[in-house]
Amino acid sequence: MKSKLLAVTIAAVLTTQLTACMGQMGLSQMVTKGNLSAVDNRYGRAGLFILLSPIYGIAATGDLFIVNTIEFWTGKNPITDKSPAVVDMPVDAIFKLNPHVSDELKSAPVKLTQAQITYPDEQTVAMTLAYEDGSTQLLAGRKSGDDVDFFLDDIFIARVSNQELVAYSESRLLDAEVNPAA
């Protein structure tokens, strides 16, 4: 009887826990928000992060093994009260690539040795990329209304909205504040 109960328990735990790897991490978000709200100084936030590191660990463990499992099975995160579950969200890449770009532009060139940024005018930023084989490329971003069009050697490669760029930039800044070592 004990072995059957143990087998059922192990099966139940594995069934729920193996689905818990993706989620909104609501508890961890709450701890991070509390840290960022407590002090408005990067050094203070980093110090508070160190002091709260056991809390971050407990919150992350709770997210991974309990909250994200509930989110997976119900489709809604019980902490953030948001749905759909992360695993059910369609993926929409930040950068939309031109599907007609030649194959030679889809692979990484040789090692980059230098990048120089210039601002030819108010609407354009240009980055000259130099590679170890002596070749160079020009990556340019040109503002076009509410979008920025990116070109590599005058070939269109992507269009990104200003809103997407700002959101991406803010998320990178938040990542840097939350994890100063990154």
Buried (B, 14 or more C-beta within 10 A) or exposed (E): EEEEEEEEEEEEEEEBBEBBEBBBBBBBBBBBEEBBEEEEEEEEBBEBBEEBEEBBEBBBEBBBBBBBBBBBEEEBBEBBEEBEBBEEEEEEEEEBBBEEBEEEBEEEEEEEEEEEEEEEEEEBBBBBBBBEEEEEBEBBBBBEEEBBBBBBEEEBBBBBBEEBBEEEEEEEEEEEBBEEEE
